[in-house]
Amino acid sequence: FFLMIRRPPRSTQSRSSAASDVYKRQILSGAKELDENEWRFLLTGYGGDLDPRPNPTTWISENAWPDVYRQLYGMNLLPGLAGIEKHFLQTPDDFKPIFDANDAHQQELPPPWNTKLNGFQKMIVLKAIRSDKITSAVENWVTNVMGRQFIEPPTFDLAKCFPDSSNTTPLIFVLSAGSDPVSDLNRFAEEKNMAKRIESISLGQGQGDKAARMIRDSTNRGGWVLLQNCHLAKTWMLELEKLCEELNQNVHPDFRLWLTSMPAPFFPISVLQNSVKMTLEPPQGLRANLLRTYNTIDDRDLVECKKPEVYRKLLFGFTLFHAIIQDRRKFGPIGWNIPYEFTNEDLTVCKRQLKMLLDDYPDVPYKVLNYLGAQINYGGRVTDDKDVRLIKTILKGFINAQVLKDGHKFSPSGIYVSINGTTQADYINYIKSLPLNPDPEIFGLHENAEITNAQNQTRLLLETLLSIQPRASTKAGKSREEIISEIADNIQKKTPPPWDEEAVAKRYPTQYEESMNTVLCQEIIRYNRLLFEMRDSLINVKKALKGEVVMSEELERLSNSLFNNQVPKLWENKGFLSLKPLASWIQDLNERIDFLNNWIKGGTPIIFWISRFFFPQAFLTGILQNYARKHVIAIDRLQFDFMILDNYTNQEVHEISTRPEDGCYLFGMFLEGARWDSKNHVLAESRKKELYSDVPLVQLLPRVDKPKQKEGIYNCPVYKVLSRAGTLSTTGHSTNFVMFMDLPIPPSRDAKDPRDAKSVWIKAGVAIFLALRY
C-alpha cells in the first residue's frame, strides 16, 4: 500500500496529498470508517435551495455570510454534525477564535464539538469558517491517520524511475511552467554511459518524419530517443501512438523512448497508460527563484561592464522583477488575468541588453530599459491590456534611478532592498536571508491575497478529488440515480417557463427614443435559449435514468454535474458567465428572471441591478444611445462619468423613486483588492479578511468629449466574474470584461511622482465584479 501511495507523485507530484487522500478514503470507506455523505458534502457542499438567516456575527462580512450559512445548514443535515447550525447562530463568538487564528486548522472547536467530532468532521466545520486552511487540514489528517511520509512527495530521482521502464515502455516528463528536465536527463545519460547514444528532437511542423526515423533507427541499435514538446505536434500524435504500439520484445533491450509534453487533451491515452510518468517542478517561491538565477552568475559576470556598480544594482532589479512576475501567478486572477509562462530566456535577454546599453550610453536609459523589458522581452507574451498596464507598472518600480541608492526599499516592509554587493557571494548571502514564504506586500498585493491564494488551492484540491471520484452508486440510502432524479425535479419546479417573446416585444416595441426596450427584448431572447435548453435536457436526463431513452454521453455528463453540484456544460454554453456551484447558480438565475419580470410588469427600472444582465455591454451602449438621440450628438463622442453616491444607505437606495434626467443608477457590484471609503470618498485599503466589499450606488452620466483625467483617478476594470480573463465574442466584446470605471484615489505618497498613486492600485489588482463565487 505504501508503494501505491508513493507512485502517484510521479505523474502528479504537486497533488500528492490529494492522491493520498483518495486512496485513504477508499480504504476507510470500505471499512465503514468514513461516512459517504460526509465525504460528498466536503467535496460538493450543500446542493439544495435556502434563504440565509440574518448574519449573527460582526466578523463575517455580509458578502461571505450566505456561503458560510449554506455550509452550516448542510452540515446540520449530517447526523454526526446535527445541532451545529443552532450553536453557531446562538453563540457565534464561540467560533471566532478559529476565524481569527493564523493557524485555524490547528485550533480546537468549542465544546462539545472538539471531543464529539472526528478529524474528518472537523475539516467539514473548518471549510465553512476558514476554507483557506483546508489544504493544511488535509495534510494534518493524512499525517495523523497514515503517517507523514504520505504528504511528502519523494525527491525527483531519475535513477528510481528508470527501472520501471523497458524497451517497450516510454518515459514521459509532464512539463510545467519553468521546468526543464532535459539537463537532468543528459546527466543521467552520462551516468548510464548513454551520452553518445542519445538523440533528441523538438517536435513541431515538419519534424514528425525525422522523429519517426530516429525511433526506428534506435530500436535496432539500442539508443535513447528524446522527443521534446509533444504538445506542439497535435497532428503527429496518432503516428506516435502507432510507433509505440509497434514496440515489442524484438526491440533492442537498451532502447528507451523519452517524451516531454505539457498536459494536452489530444495526447494518446494508450501511450499515457503504458508509460512511466514523471514531473519536475521548478523551484517554487521568490527566494528559490532568485537563488536559481544568482547560482548561474559568477563574479566575472558582475564586473564585465563599464558601469559595474550600476549594472549590479539594475541586474538585481531585473532579477527581482523576474521572480515577482513569476510568483504572482500563485495568487490567481488577482495576480495576473492570464498566467503567462515567463522563462529564464526573458531575463537573459534583459541582462544582455542592460550591459550593452550601459556600455554604449553615458547616462542610464531607464525609459529604454523599461520599454524593452516590459513591452518586448517579457511584454511580448502579455496579451491582456490590463496585464500590459500591470507589467509596465511593476518594472518601473525596479528599474529607476532610486534603485542605485544603497538600501533603497522595493516594498514598504524594507525586507527587500538594493544592497551594496560586489560579488556573487554577497548577493547569495542576502537572498538566503530573505523569508522563505514572502508576504504579499512585495508583490504590491494586500495581505488578503494570501487568503485568496489558499482558497484557490483548496478549490483545486477539492475539484481534483471530485473529478476522479468513481461513478458508483451510494452504499446506503438513496441510489445515485434517485438523487440525480430528485435534483432534476427540484430544478424543474424552481425554474420558471420561458417568456413569450412576441408578447414582450409587443409590449416593449423598438423605439428610436428608448433603446432600453431593445435591450430588454434581447435579454429575453438570450435567457430563453438557456431556459429551453434546461427544460429539454432535464426531461431527457430523467427519461434516461429510467431507461426510457438512451443515456448519451452528453446526458451522462449532465447527470454527473447535477450529482456533483456543478453547472452542466450544456447549460454553461447557453447561459451567462458564472463561477457559482449549481445550487447558487439556480438561485442566481431565478433572481435574474425576477429582475426581468419586474421590468416587464412595472416598466423600465429606476435603478438597474447590473449583475442581472446577461450581456451588460449592450445595456451600457443603450444608455449612451438614449443620450445621443435625445441631445442629437454622435455616440462616438460620448463616454461615461461615474458618480459614486455613497451618501445613500442600502435601504435608501431602494427608496429612490425618480430616474436621473440623463444616464442611470447602478448597483450590485463588488470590489476586490480594495474597498470604498465613504468618509473620504476615495478607494482605501481592504479590511483584514474582507476579500470583497460592496460598491455604493453609482450614477453613470454620459459626457461629451470627456477629457482624460491623468491624476487622482484609477481606471478600475469591471468584470462579470472573478476569473477576469475572457475571450472576444462575435460582437467584438469580451466575454468577461465590461468597462473601465474611474474611481477617485488618495494622493500619492511620493510628492515627486504623482503617478505612484495609481501604481499602488494597479499592483494590488483592484477590480470590480458583477458576481462572486457564491
Secondary structure, DSSP 8 states (H G I E B T S, - for coil): -HHHHHSTHHHHGGGHHHHHHHHHHHHHHHTT-S-HHHHHHHHH---S---------SSS-TTTHHHHHHHHHHHHTSGGGTTHHHHHHH-GGGGHHHHH-TTGGGS---TTHHHHS-HHHHHHHHHHH-GGGHHHHHHHHHHHHH-GGGTS-----HHHHGGG-BTTB-EEEE--TT---HHHHHHHHHHTT-GGGEEEEE--TT-HHHHHHHHHHHHHHT-EEEEE-GGG-GGGHHHHHHHHHT--TTS-TT-EEEEEE---TTS-HHHHHTSEEE------SHHHHHHHHHTT--HHHHH-SSSHHHHHHHHHHHHHHHHHHHHGGGGGGGT-SS-----HHHHHHHHHHHHHHHHH-SS--HHHHHHIIIIIITGGG--SHHHHHHHHHHHHTTSSGGGGSTT-BSSTTSSSB-----SHHHHHHHHHTS-SS--GGGGT--THHHHHHHHHHHHHHHHHHHHT------SSSS-HHHHHHHHHHHHHHHS-----HHHHHHHS--BTTBTHHHHHHHHHHHHHHHHHHHHHHHHHHHHHHHTSS---HHHHHHHHHHHTT---HHHHHHS------HHHHHHHHHHHHHHHHHHHHH-S-SEEEGGG-SSHHHHHHHHHHHHHHHHT--GGGEEEEEEEETTS-HHHHHT--S--SSSEEEE--EEES-EEETTTTEEE---TT--EEE--EEEEEEEET-----SSEEEEEEESSTT----B-TTSSBSSEEEEEEEE----S-TT-TTHHHHHHHHTT-EEES----
